[in-house]
Amino acid sequence: MKIKQVLLLAATLSTAFSSIAANSDSKELSVEMSVPPIRLNSDFVYAQTFNNMGRPINLSMDVIQPFSKTPLPAVLFVTGGGFMDAPKTKFIGQRVDMARAGYVVASINYRVVPMVTFPGMLEDVKSAVRYMRANAKKFGIDPSRIAVMGESAGGYLAAITATTNGMHEFDKGDYLDQSSDVQAAIDLYGLSDLTRVAADFSKERQKKHQSPAIPEAMLVNGIPFQAGGSIQSDLDKAAKANPITYISKATPPFLLMHGDADPIVSPSQTQILHQALIEGGVDSTRYVVKGADHAGFLWYQPEIMDVIIQFLDEKLK
């Protein structure tokens, strides 16, 4: 009996060792250089400014920089937050996608209501563009190829930054020897006419946008208790804060995208901007994303970034 047990154990060990030997060979994996390594550098102060109370504010920028031996085109990404928040950490996945596609991608915070009124936010974005050009060598940027991109309130800011190309009255602060012009613009579900933000919605929703406390009203007219009025109270002043007002021959190519289920910003907001751009002789493309709401999960899908990167490649590379 003992002899049989020893023989069985020996056979079992032999089989186990044979199995280990069979799996001990390393597997080979062939890899080609198809995307560059990237690095994130955070919190560069791109502007020192003041809020409505006269208090100093440092505005900062994060930069995702791909490895490259030659200067790369760049994208300035402006996040949304209803004009009341500006978290530069949003859309990190999309920004990484653009960086891996060969773009230096900056993201900024900026002054928000109620501590700023128009054109303060626009001045901040233009300051960021000038900062990028002034530090082009540091960040590996080709200063002749810079796009601006934003979503929601950031889409509005991207649009008005682009339509005001060449208008130096909005250049304030440092690096005034640098241009704030951009060579392409991407607007995701942004506002374009502040007096018609809720045009596609119910009468009840439209009535709410007549309040002097709604963000677009405070952006244009200030805080209600400081004599700020509704967005309809001064239409000339509101028009001066609309991207559509400034379309010119200096306006660069546009890509606009909007969800047909957006419950926050009327889809017609990007449609009227698209039509105005086309009428002004500007290269503009608009996509309606089926089933997409406002800043929801569909905006994080690869199909969206495929369209965006293709547009950037066509206009900047």
N, C-alpha and C positions, 0 to 999 in steps of 0.2 A: 504493500500500500504506500509506504513511504517513498519507494523508488518511483511509483507512478506520479506522486505529488511533486517530486523534484523535477521530473521530466516535464510535467505540465507547467510548472513555474518557469522553467528554462525556456519553453516554447513561447510562453506569454511575454517574457522579457525580450526575447529575440524579435518578436513581432513589434513590440513597442520601440525598440532601438532602431529597427528598420524604418518605422514610420517617422521617427525623429530625423533619421538620416535623409529620408526622402524629402522632408520639409525644410532642411537646413540650408538649402541653396537659396541665395538672394534673388529676388525678382528685379528685373531691369525696368526702368521708367524713362522714356525719352521725353525731354521737355524743350520746347522752343520759346524764345523770348517774344511773347506776343503782347504783353502789357508791361508797362514800366513799374518799378517799385515807387511807392509814394510815401511822403511824410507830411505830418500835420504840425504846423507851428501856430501857436495860439496867442491871442491878446496883444497884437501890435496896436499901439495907439495911433490911429490915423488922423484924428482931429481933436483939438481941445476947443471947446465952445461953451455956450451958456444956455440955461433954460430960461423960461419966461420970468422966473423970479430973480434972474441975474446970478444964479449959482453956477459955478464952473462944472463942466462935464467932460470926462474923457471918453471918447468913442473908440471902440476897438474892433479889430479885424482878425479872423482866423484865416490861415492860408494853407491849402493842400497843394503840395508841390510835387509833381512827378519828376523822376530822374530824367534828365535830358542833357546832352552835350551842347544843344543849341537852344536859343530862346523859343518859348512856346506861346501860342495864343492863350488868352486868359478870359475867365468869366467871373464877373462880380455878381454874387448871389445875394438878393435882398429878401429876407424872410417876411412873412405876413404876421399880423397880430391885431387886426382890427384897428390900426392906427394907435393902439394903446399898449402894445407890447412889441418887442423886437428881439426875440431870442436868436442869436446868430448860430446856435447849435442845431437848428431844425434842418431837415432834409439832408442829413449826413450821408445817407445811402446814395442819393442822387448826386451829391457833390463828389463822392468817391467814384461813382461811375464816370462822371465827366473827367476827373483827374486821370483815371485809368485809360481813358480815351485820348489822353494827350493834352489836357488843358490844366493850366494853373487856375485853381478855383479859390476865390476869396469869399468870405461871408462876414457880414457886418451887423452890429447893432447900430441904432440911430435914435435920435430924439423922438419921443412920442407925445401924443396929447394926454393930458391937458397942459403939459409943460412946454409945448411948442405949437406954433401955428404955421400955416403955409407962408413962405416957401422953406421953412426950416428943415424939414425932412429931405426935400430935394437938394438943398445945399449940402446936407450930410452925404448923400449918395455921390454927388459930384466931387466932394472932397475926397471920398474914397477912391474914385477913379483917378484923380490927380495924384494921390498918394501911391497908387499902384504904378503909375508911369514914372514918378520920381524915384521909386525903388525897383524899377524893372530889372536891373542887373542883379539885385539881391534876391529876387524871387524867380529869376529865370524867365521873365516875361518879354514877349515881343510887344513893345508899346504901341505899335501900329495895328494890333489885332486884339481889341478888348470888347467883349460883349457884356451886356447887363441882363440879368434874369431875375425874376421875382414871382412870388405867388401871393394871391389875395392883395392885401395892402402893399406888399412888396412888388406884386405885378403892376399895380398902379404906379409905384415909384420907378420901376424899370421903364415903364412906358413913357412917363413924363421926363425922365432923364434922357431918353433917346429922342423924343420929339423936340426937346430944347437944345439939341446939338447946336453949338455956335452962339448961344445966347449967354454972354458973359455976365449978365446981371445976376445970374444965379450962382456964380463962382465967388464964394466967400471963404476966408480962412487962409490956410497955408498952401504952398506949392502953386501959386498963381501963375508961375511961368510954365506950368504944364496944362495940357488940354484936358477937359472933362468930357470930350466927345467920345461916343462909343460907335463901334462898327456893326453891331447887330443887337437886337433886343428880343427877349423871350418873356411873354406875359401870360402867366397861368391864372385864369379866373380873376383878373384884376378889374378895378373900377376905372372907367374912362370919362363918365359924366356924373359928377357928384350929386347932381340934382335929380338923377333918375336911377339910383342904385336899386330900388325896389320896383322898377317899372313892370316887371313880369309877374309880380306877386299880387296878392289880394289887396283890396282897398284898405283893409285893416292894417296890413303890413306897411303899405305906402304911407298911411297916416302916422305910423310910428317914426318914419324917417322925416317927418316934418318937425320933430322935436328939436329944440336947440341943444339937447344933451346927447344927441346921436353923434357918433365919432366923427363922421364927415363934416357935420356942422361945427363941431369944436375945432376941427382942423382948419377950417376957413375963417370962422368968426370968433373963436376963443370960448372961454368958459361962460356958461349962461349967466352966472351972477356977476360977471364982469362985462355985462352988456352984450354978450354973444347972442346971436339970433339963430333961427333955423337956416338950413341950407338954402331955402327959398327966399330969405329976407333980403339978400343982396346978390342978385343973379350975375351982375358984372364981376363981383369979387369971386363968386363961385367959378365963373368961366375962366378966370385967370389961374385957377388951380386944376383945370382939366387938361389932360394930355392932348385931346383933340384940338385945342386952341392953337397949339404951337407947331402943327405939322408943316414941314417945309421941304425944300429940295435937299436940305442937310440931314433929314431924317433917314436913319439906316433901315435895312431890311428887318421885318418883324415876323415872329412866329407867335401866334396866339392860340391858346387852348382853353376850353371851357366845358364843364360837365353839363349835360342837359337836365340833371337832377339837382342842380345847385340851389339850396334853399336860402343862401346868405346874400350872394351877389347875383343879380339877374344875368342870365346868359347873354341877354342883348347888350350888356356892357362891352363885351369884347367884339360883338358883331358890329356895333356902331363905330367902334374904333377901326375895325378892319375895313369897313366901307369907306370911312374918311381917309384912311391911308391909301387905299386903291384910287380914290378920286383925286388924291394929292400926288399921284404918280409914284407912290412908294411901294416897293416890293413887300407884299404881305401875304402870309398864309395862315389860315385859321382852321383848327380842328374842333369838332364837337365830339366829346367823349361820352359814349352812350352809357347811361346809368351812373355816371360819376357825380358825386355830390361835391361839397366844398372841403377841399383838403383831406378827403377820405382815403381809404386804402387803395382805391384804383389808381391814384396818382403815384403810388410807389411801385407800380408794376413795370416790367422791362419794356413793354410796348411803348410806354410814354417816353422813357429815356432813349429808346431807339430813334424816335421822331426828333427829339431834342438834339441828340448828338449828330444825326444826319444833317440837321439844319446848321449846326455850328460848323461841321466839316465843310459844307457847301459855302458858307459865308466867310469863314476865317482861315481855312487851310488852302 
